[in-house]
Amino acid sequence: MIADKPLKLMIPGPVEVEEDVLAVMANPVMPHYGVAWTKLFNETIELLKSVFNTEGDVFLMVGSGTAGIDACIGSSVRRGEKILVGVNGYFGDRLAIIAEGYGLQVVRLEREWGTPIPAATVKQALHEHPDAKAVAMVHLETSTAIVNPIEVIGPLVKEAGALFIIDSVSSLGGIPLKVDAWGIDLCASATQKCLGAPPGLTPVSVSSTAWEAILANDTPHGWYLDLKVWRQYAIDWADWEPYPTTTATSNVLTLRASLKRLLEEGLEVRLNRYRDLALQLRQGLREIGMPPYTPDEDLVPVLTPVCAPEGVPAGEVVEYMEQVQRIKIAPGLGEALQDKIFRIGHMSPAVTSEDIEDVLRALASFTPSWRD
């Protein structure tokens, strides 16, 4: 056991942050208002727009990705209205729970975990529920490492006149995402995954169509997660403090540094680099007898679910990797998968080919009798 060795994070967030980006956190704390600060904040927003691929509004809220998703759903759909929610994993189920918490009529588009939700399923549901005001889906379902085909579904939702709400918590900056071109009205993400920054902020993009629905939403709603509030401050206090509460200035500056690194490398270049790492990992996993849970045609560049050895609970492998190898991987989520698979995250910009080889060597040394 290597007790004094630093723990290497190979989980689906939070990720290891590149050293020069993390160093920004050590700078003196800046005030959250004023002309100089607002200039830096607005630069960060413009960088986020480039990664979202949107000309719409983008807000940077203090909170988890779930807070951003909560804001998107609660701000845009009136209590009692109908929403279609894609559920093919743990976080799709969470979308439905959030919607239910706002008193919405939730129609669950259920699909077996580990299987993408087909566009045909959404099209049929929109036909059966013409009164649906919105469709909500997870882009990358991290519980199973499945990507839903939102680029095909978006135009169908638009044609039906509904809002398209997307959880891009684990996908923004790691797999292709084109908010405007795909007809996404509201999209919430998080900073601690593919964007390569510490946790604590949730970027949210809002389309002009979404604003029409948000401004017309007259049902009771909280204050902090109401996007109308954020819009009003962005307008009224644009040159001084364009958000309603104290923002996490150090986190914003660190995110700004990571976004600049991303765009300097080039989004396509980084996505291709992630894909190469995923292919390397998948090939190595098969060679050591722990194959990927999903087929290569469903490959996700930033996250790989892995089948545990036969007869061995996945948690045993997870614990061995942390306690003995000092590499943190993630267990499966949900009753059906928690003992069957473990998950390896390679969504940090800092992950290299050598890191993948280290993970493979560590897994290859696993034996069920490791505690003896």
Rosetta blueprint (number, residue, H / E / L):
1 M L
2 I L
3 A L
4 D L
5 K L
6 P L
7 L L
8 K E
9 L E
10 M L
11 I L
12 P L
13 G L
14 P L
15 V L
16 E L
17 V L
18 E L
19 E H
20 D H
21 V H
22 L H
23 A H
24 V H
25 M H
26 A H
27 N L
28 P L
29 V L
30 M L
31 P L
32 H L
33 Y L
34 G L
35 V H
36 A H
37 W H
38 T H
39 K H
40 L H
41 F H
42 N H
43 E H
44 T H
45 I H
46 E H
47 L H
48 L H
49 K H
50 S H
51 V H
52 F H
53 N L
54 T L
55 E L
56 G L
57 D E
58 V E
59 F E
60 L E
61 M E
62 V E
63 G L
64 S L
65 G H
66 T H
67 A H
68 G H
69 I H
70 D H
71 A H
72 C H
73 I H
74 G H
75 S H
76 S H
77 V L
78 R L
79 R L
80 G L
81 E L
82 K E
83 I E
84 L E
85 V E
86 G E
87 V E
88 N L
89 G L
90 Y H
91 F H
92 G H
93 D H
94 R H
95 L H
96 A H
97 I H
98 I H
99 A H
100 E H
101 G H
102 Y L
103 G L
104 L L
105 Q E
106 V E
107 V E
108 R E
109 L E
110 E E
111 R L
112 E L
113 W L
114 G L
115 T L
116 P L
117 I L
118 P L
119 A H
120 A H
121 T H
122 V H
123 K H
124 Q H
125 A H
126 L H
127 H H
128 E H
129 H L
130 P L
131 D L
132 A E
133 K E
134 A E
135 V E
136 A E
137 M E
138 V E
139 H L
140 L E
141 E E
142 T L
143 S L
144 T L
145 A L
146 I E
147 V E
148 N L
149 P L
150 I H
151 E H
152 V H
153 I H
154 G H
155 P H
156 L H
157 V H
158 K H
159 E H
160 A H
161 G L
162 A L
163 L E
164 F E
165 I E
166 I E
167 D E
168 S L
169 V L
170 S L
171 S L
172 L L
173 G L
174 G L
175 I L
176 P L
177 L L
178 K L
179 V L
180 D L
181 A L
182 W L
183 G L
184 I L
185 D L
186 L E
187 C E
188 A E
189 S L
190 A L
191 T L
192 Q L
193 K L
194 C L
195 L L
196 G L
197 A L
198 P L
199 P L
200 G L
201 L E
202 T E
203 P E
204 V E
205 S E
206 V E
207 S L
208 S H
209 T H
210 A H
211 W H
212 E H
213 A H
214 I H
215 L H
216 A H
217 N L
218 D L
219 T L
220 P L
221 H L
222 G L
223 W L
224 Y L
225 L L
226 D L
227 L H
228 K H
229 V H
230 W H
231 R H
232 Q H
233 Y H
234 A H
235 I H
236 D H
237 W L
238 A L
239 D L
240 W L
241 E L
242 P L
243 Y L
244 P L
245 T L
246 T L
247 T L
248 A L
249 T H
250 S H
251 N H
252 V H
253 L H
254 T H
255 L H
256 R H
257 A H
258 S H
259 L H
260 K H
261 R H
262 L H
263 L H
264 E H
265 E H
266 G L
267 L H
268 E H
269 V H
270 R H
271 L H
272 N H
273 R H
274 Y H
275 R H
276 D H
277 L H
278 A H
279 L H
280 Q H
281 L H
282 R H
283 Q H
284 G H
285 L H
286 R H
287 E H
288 I L
289 G L
290 M L
291 P L
292 P E
293 Y L
294 T L
295 P L
296 D H
297 E H
298 D H
299 L L
300 V L
301 P L
302 V L
303 L E
304 T E
305 P E
306 V E
307 C E
308 A L
309 P L
310 E L
311 G L
312 V L
313 P L
314 A H
315 G H
316 E H
317 V H
318 V H
319 E H
320 Y H
321 M H
322 E H
323 Q H
324 V L
325 Q L
326 R L
327 I E
328 K E
329 I L
330 A E
331 P E
332 G L
333 L L
334 G L
335 E L
336 A L
337 L L
338 Q L
339 D L
340 K L
341 I E
342 F E
343 R E
344 I E
345 G E
346 H L
347 M L
348 S L
349 P L
350 A L
351 V L
352 T L
353 S H
354 E H
355 D H
356 I H
357 E H
358 D H
359 V H
360 L H
361 R H
362 A H
363 L H
364 A H
365 S L
366 F L
367 T L
368 P L
369 S L
370 W L
371 R L
372 D L
